[in-house]
Amino acid sequence: MLSTFHGLNTMVSGIQNNRVGLNTVGHNISNSSTEGYSRQQVNSVATRSQTVWSYSRANQIGSGVGVYGIARARDIYADRQYWKENTNDGYYNAKAKNYSKLETIFNDSDDNALQDSMEKFYQAWVDCSTTASTASSRQNVINAGYNFAESLNATAVQVQSQIESVYGEIILSVDNVNSMLDQVTVLNGQIMEQEADGSMANDLRDQRDLLVDNLSRIMHISVNETPNGMYTLVCNGTTLVNGTSKVTIAVSEPLNNKVYGVSDYTLLIKESDVQFNPGNGELYGQIQSIYEDKEYIDRLSNMAAFLLTTLNDQHKAGYTLETDTGEKGDNFYGTAGAQYVWDTTNPDDIHMTKDGDAIRGINVIKELVINQDLTATGGHKKLATRSMGEDGKVNGVADGSNAVWISTLFNCVKKNTSPDVNTKDRAIGDESFYSYYNTSMTTLGGATENMNNKVEFQKDLMTQIENLRESTSGVNWDEELTNMITYQQGYAACSRCLTTMDEMLDKLINGTGVVGR
């Protein structure tokens, strides 16, 4: 037997259900521009029916509607694809940013850049080869050599600054990661607590997934959800978050790298003191960028070593204007009387030596200064521009044949240079000085273009994935307004039906039951 007020209870459940729907629509609209928010929807279910006996059998009559749950619209497969590609996007952008800065440092369009000063140094030797007896021409070689050395040193210092800048970004990234890992563990605990009764902590889950979005850009992240709703985050085999516990990523104390003149850092897991590898992402791209920046210091070091060894050897093969008969030239670059040698004895440790002592990296570049004898008063006379004639005598003061041989070092391969130097090992290999530099810049330009293409491709791919996620979890105003009207009409209809039932009961209660009075 149904209760007298069964119909009223049925309509009340409808009113309550539509009110929850309206509240959810309002929540969606209010958060339509909230980053990471997922659209929520009310899942309704018919409440348990009641048995009514008819003439011949039992029948089930509905008792209304109930809110089964409020679920967020989320596509986990789209999320996992987003996290994977977001990691690649972070890596490509970090590399592209570093290449862009390197191109700015080696800006060949700048009149004060390394290439321009190198061309002026070469041209000064070419001019001196035809006007070797002119003091101004000889002094121009010394001045151009000084400017080129200063430009090469300044370029190396800029690359060093770039390395320090990237390390600064890495330290900031690590601090940011640790902060986000802390937040994920806190949210894990809150979600487990709120969902203990079977409900869904939708807004907390959105906050946690947004943190994972941001983490996935910085490093490779694998996400696993436990049965109690908590996330386990793993990076390249290292468990960063396990429920409400986490590890801390630390930056080591600065390690003085004498070869490159910078302070190096390594990433560690603080709790175990084990080295940490982010695997991919922005942080990994920054680490790789430092290695590449050091390679360009190596290239500059090789250029400096070539000038200190091969160019110096060719300069010492010539004769100065110090006496009528001339005297052998000394080093053009470096310390007077020092012996600079490119040592290839050990293929695994090729380097330059100065008087037998090994010099590597940035220290080779710092050695690249004009011989002080050449910069002293009257030093231009010590410029070794002439050669020994076939008669065994030093050619006249106007002879610039050794200056010609020096100029060939810039644009001729090894075999086409002077017999005085073409049998010795060179820091730049068998190619010319120009070719070595241009090859380096072509490599940089090609790498930059390739990375920029990857960034653009990845950008388009990320747009597609974001649109896919948005199609599921994004708030659509047209859809929400349609739902609003639906819930509004349902609320009004249930209220109208409730009023009708109330009038019927009023008539029954107040208009009947007077028989026998």
Sequence and secondary structure as in RCSB ss.txt:
>XXXX:A:sequence
MLSTFHGLNTMVSGIQNNRVGLNTVGHNISNSSTEGYSRQQVNSVATRSQTVWSYSRANQIGSGVGVYGIARARD
IYADRQYWKENTNDGYYNAKAKNYSKLETIFNDSDDNALQDSMEKFYQAWVDCSTTASTASSRQNVINAGYNFAE
SLNATAVQVQSQIESVYGEIILSVDNVNSMLDQVTVLNGQIMEQEADGSMANDLRDQRDLLVDNLSRIMHISVNE
TPNGMYTLVCNGTTLVNGTSKVTIAVSEPLNNKVYGVSDYTLLIKESDVQFNPGNGELYGQIQSIYEDKEYIDRL
SNMAAFLLTTLNDQHKAGYTLETDTGEKGDNFYGTAGAQYVWDTTNPDDIHMTKDGDAIRGINVIKELVINQDLT
ATGGHKKLATRSMGEDGKVNGVADGSNAVWISTLFNCVKKNTSPDVNTKDRAIGDESFYSYYNTSMTTLGGATEN
MNNKVEFQKDLMTQIENLRESTSGVNWDEELTNMITYQQGYAACSRCLTTMDEMLDKLINGTGVVGR
>XXXX:A:secstr
   TTHHHHHHHHHHHHHHHHHHHHHHHHHTTTSTT   EEEEEEE   EEEE SSSEEEE   EEEEEEEE   
HHHHHHHHHHHHHHHHHHHHHHHHHHHHHHT TTSTTSHHHHHHHHHHHHHHHHHSTT HHHHHHHHHHHHHHHH
HHHHHHHHHHHHHHHHHHHHHHHHHHHHHHHHHHHHHHHHHHHHGGGS   HHHHHHHHHHHHHHHHHS  EEEE
 TTS EEEEETTEEEEETTEE  EEE   EEETTTTEEE  EEETTTTEE    SHHHHHHHHHHHHHHHHHHHH
HHHHHHIIIIIHHHHHTSB SSSSS  B   SBSSTT  EEEE SSTTS EEEETTEEE THHHHHT  B HHHH
STTGGGG   B B TTSSB  TT  HHHHHHHHHHHS GGGS TTTTTS  TTTTS HHHHHHHHHHHHHHHHHH
HHHHHHHHHHHHHHHHHHHHHHHS  HHHHHHHHHHHHHHHHHHHHHHHHHHHHHHHHHHHS  TT 
